[in-house]
Amino acid sequence: MTETPLDATHDPALRSWVPGADGHADFPIQNLPLGIFSSAGAGKRGGVAIGDHVLDLPAALAAGLFAGEAARAAEAASARTLNGFLALGAAPRRALRARLSEILALGSPLDSPLDSPLGSDDRARAEPCLLPLADCTLHLPAQVGDYTDFYVGIHHATNIGKVFRPDNPLLPNYKYVPIGYHGRASSLRVSGTDVRRPKGQLKAPEAEAPRFAPCERLDYELELGIWVGPGNELGEPVPVGEAASHVAGYCLLNDWSARDIQAWEYQPLGPFLSKNFASTLSPWVVTPEALAPFRIAQPPRPEGDPAPLPYLLDEADQRTGALDLELEVLLSTARMREQGLPPHRLSLSNARHMYWTVAQMLAHHTSNGCNLQPGDLLGSGTISAPDPTGFGSLLETTRGGKEPVALPSGESRRFLEDGDEVTLRARARRDGAAPIGFGECRAIILPAR
């Protein structure tokens, strides 16, 4: 595994001349995530989030702000999707990040007065390329060919297992195999897109036969999304020590789940209609470079757990393959919004609770020769903390609907109701580093048709 070095772009003292960027909750100059946006009179194109603005990459490229590897990366990221940019790999991505940091930094040589020996008109050329984020429409950052959802949150897996299999909650293969299933790429939607309540077959335990009806136990799932960069050829596995070089970025993922449909259909082949109706993604691709200061060691396995098989074990990955990333779930009901009440926090978890690393997930995915392609998406599976304040789904938080959540509006929830809005947020923070975030991943539930 190649570790991402820290450099001048990570300096917590770095400041930007872009208004509102310094101290921004998600997008200070130390982040610089990429995405796809459109604006009035102009179609989809690549951009970079900085504070409450978007740097229009095609405009910046036309203004002559990039050269060399940075220009190659900027050109690829200027298209209607980021697939070509994701395919480039780490070196061009790092060159673009370094150049963006130079252009947007306050007090850098590129921000000096024009009569300075180090003077440049780069800032003057960059300022017209900035658009208010509020005036932009955000889109899915890539054309997703395939989407695979894993199940690496061991606390979630145990809690869910207790609901469906009280006497055998965690199946023995869990600690040997990064469990996953292939999801539906066509129903992936960007944050802010409403989600329609699905219909399906529901069967109560006492009923003799199922019925077809709207889902009554709709749930969210707090997940991390992983964007695949350079892919691999069919029949050519990716070794775990090289897997990190195939990861191009991260996002938030809400993999909505119809628990009552799932309970009836999931055996013998797993989720189907209970999962394929919608999954919501945050729009910005947070790069591995931006997350480098927040790399941590993979937590040691509990005593008695088996060691990963050799094809899943890499010393460097165990040393730096996990992320210290706060993950938050907020709920706002229609009544709460009418009353002007702020969203209610349902959960605060952390990506450190993943039982398998991202590199192990990708290595296992390709271990049988399966080919991944640029823009493919991997989901971590629900990431729950060990205690109830950090459970990543309502099924866990309410103990299968037995203990409803009390809300400040006087309402309660066992599962999601029409009009509810779920928002996921992420925050990376460590001593000696500037905090960064992912932006919101949110959607409102609409009634079934």
KAZIFEN-V819536 format. One record per residue. N is the residue number from 1. RES is the residue in one letter. PHI is phi in whole degrees, -180 to 180 (NA if undefined). Layout:
n = {N N}
res = {RES RES}
phi = {PHI PHI}
This chain:
n = {1 2 3 4 5 6 7 8 9 10 11 12 13 14 15 16 17 18 19 20 21 22 23 24 25 26 27 28 29 30 31 32 33 34 35 36 37 38 39 40 41 42 43 44 45 46 47 48 49 50 51 52 53 54 55 56 57 58 59 60 61 62 63 64 65 66 67 68 69 70 71 72 73 74 75 76 77 78 79 80 81 82 83 84 85 86 87 88 89 90 91 92 93 94 95 96 97 98 99 100 101 102 103 104 105 106 107 108 109 110 111 112 113 114 115 116 117 118 119 120 121 122 123 124 125 126 127 128 129 130 131 132 133 134 135 136 137 138 139 140 141 142 143 144 145 146 147 148 149 150 151 152 153 154 155 156 157 158 159 160 161 162 163 164 165 166 167 168 169 170 171 172 173 174 175 176 177 178 179 180 181 182 183 184 185 186 187 188 189 190 191 192 193 194 195 196 197 198 199 200 201 202 203 204 205 206 207 208 209 210 211 212 213 214 215 216 217 218 219 220 221 222 223 224 225 226 227 228 229 230 231 232 233 234 235 236 237 238 239 240 241 242 243 244 245 246 247 248 249 250 251 252 253 254 255 256 257 258 259 260 261 262 263 264 265 266 267 268 269 270 271 272 273 274 275 276 277 278 279 280 281 282 283 284 285 286 287 288 289 290 291 292 293 294 295 296 297 298 299 300 301 302 303 304 305 306 307 308 309 310 311 312 313 314 315 316 317 318 319 320 321 322 323 324 325 326 327 328 329 330 331 332 333 334 335 336 337 338 339 340 341 342 343 344 345 346 347 348 349 350 351 352 353 354 355 356 357 358 359 360 361 362 363 364 365 366 367 368 369 370 371 372 373 374 375 376 377 378 379 380 381 382 383 384 385 386 387 388 389 390 391 392 393 394 395 396 397 398 399 400 401 402 403 404 405 406 407 408 409 410 411 412 413 414 415 416 417 418 419 420 421 422 423 424 425 426 427 428 429 430 431 432 433 434 435 436 437 438 439 440 441 442 443 444 445 446 447 448 449}
res = {M T E T P L D A T H D P A L R S W V P G A D G H A D F P I Q N L P L G I F S S A G A G K R G G V A I G D H V L D L P A A L A A G L F A G E A A R A A E A A S A R T L N G F L A L G A A P R R A L R A R L S E I L A L G S P L D S P L D S P L G S D D R A R A E P C L L P L A D C T L H L P A Q V G D Y T D F Y V G I H H A T N I G K V F R P D N P L L P N Y K Y V P I G Y H G R A S S L R V S G T D V R R P K G Q L K A P E A E A P R F A P C E R L D Y E L E L G I W V G P G N E L G E P V P V G E A A S H V A G Y C L L N D W S A R D I Q A W E Y Q P L G P F L S K N F A S T L S P W V V T P E A L A P F R I A Q P P R P E G D P A P L P Y L L D E A D Q R T G A L D L E L E V L L S T A R M R E Q G L P P H R L S L S N A R H M Y W T V A Q M L A H H T S N G C N L Q P G D L L G S G T I S A P D P T G F G S L L E T T R G G K E P V A L P S G E S R R F L E D G D E V T L R A R A R R D G A A P I G F G E C R A I I L P A R}
phi = {NA -86 -80 -81 -74 -83 -145 -62 -69 -96 -55 -66 -85 -64 -124 -119 -82 -74 -58 84 -75 -66 76 -61 -62 -118 -124 -72 -65 -75 -100 59 -75 -111 -159 -117 -139 -136 -143 -55 81 -140 -84 -64 -164 -80 -150 -124 -81 -141 61 -100 -128 -123 -86 -72 -67 -59 -66 -66 -66 -65 -80 77 -84 -128 -147 62 -60 -63 -69 -62 -69 -64 -65 -65 -81 -89 -76 -76 -138 -95 -56 -64 -67 -61 -71 -69 93 -73 -62 -63 -62 -69 -63 -65 -61 -62 -69 -60 -63 -62 -64 -94 -80 -83 87 -78 -53 -78 -111 -78 -60 -64 -90 -75 -57 -100 -64 -159 -101 -61 -63 -62 -78 -81 -57 -68 -89 -91 -123 -61 -59 -64 -94 -112 -104 -98 -128 -56 -74 -144 -82 -87 -80 -143 -131 -122 -107 -94 -147 -91 -84 -67 -68 -64 -59 -68 -64 -66 -60 -66 -72 -90 -138 -56 -89 -151 -66 -116 -66 -63 -72 -58 -86 -112 -123 -67 -68 -156 -145 -86 -94 -107 -69 -68 -103 -70 -136 -78 -49 98 -87 -63 -116 -84 -59 -83 -109 -178 -82 -119 -136 -70 -56 -88 -80 -80 -146 -76 -130 -101 -161 -61 -56 -109 -131 -77 -138 -104 -140 -85 -134 -105 -100 -122 -90 -80 -97 -58 -90 -136 -74 -57 89 -116 -62 -99 -62 -60 -71 -110 -64 -61 -72 -98 -101 -105 170 -135 -151 -97 -138 -107 -96 -51 -138 -94 -65 -73 -65 -62 -61 -86 -102 -72 -104 -99 -109 99 -65 -141 -67 -72 -128 -89 -81 -175 -141 -110 -118 -70 -83 -101 -90 -86 -78 -58 -65 -64 -92 -55 -67 -109 -73 -137 -71 -63 -55 -63 -71 -58 -57 98 -74 -71 -72 -58 -60 -53 -70 -110 -118 -138 -61 -66 -64 -67 -81 -139 -87 -103 -123 -94 -138 -69 -127 -125 -120 -123 -125 -130 -87 -59 -66 -61 -68 -64 -86 73 -83 -72 -59 -99 -73 -99 -159 -137 -117 -154 -64 -66 -87 -75 -75 -118 -80 -61 -62 -67 -61 -69 -63 -67 -57 -98 -64 -95 95 -60 -96 -100 -128 -55 94 -63 -122 -113 -105 -74 86 -63 -106 -105 -81 -67 -107 -59 -69 -121 -69 -97 -155 -69 -56 -77 -60 -97 53 72 93 -79 -127 -64 -85 -84 -111 -64 -83 92 -82 -141 -138 -93 -141 -74 -114 -58 92 -71 -116 -107 -125 -105 -136 -137 -144 -102 -149 -150 -59 85 -134 -76 -65 -135 -135 -111 81 -88 -125 -141 -164 -105 -85 -101 -63 -66 -98}
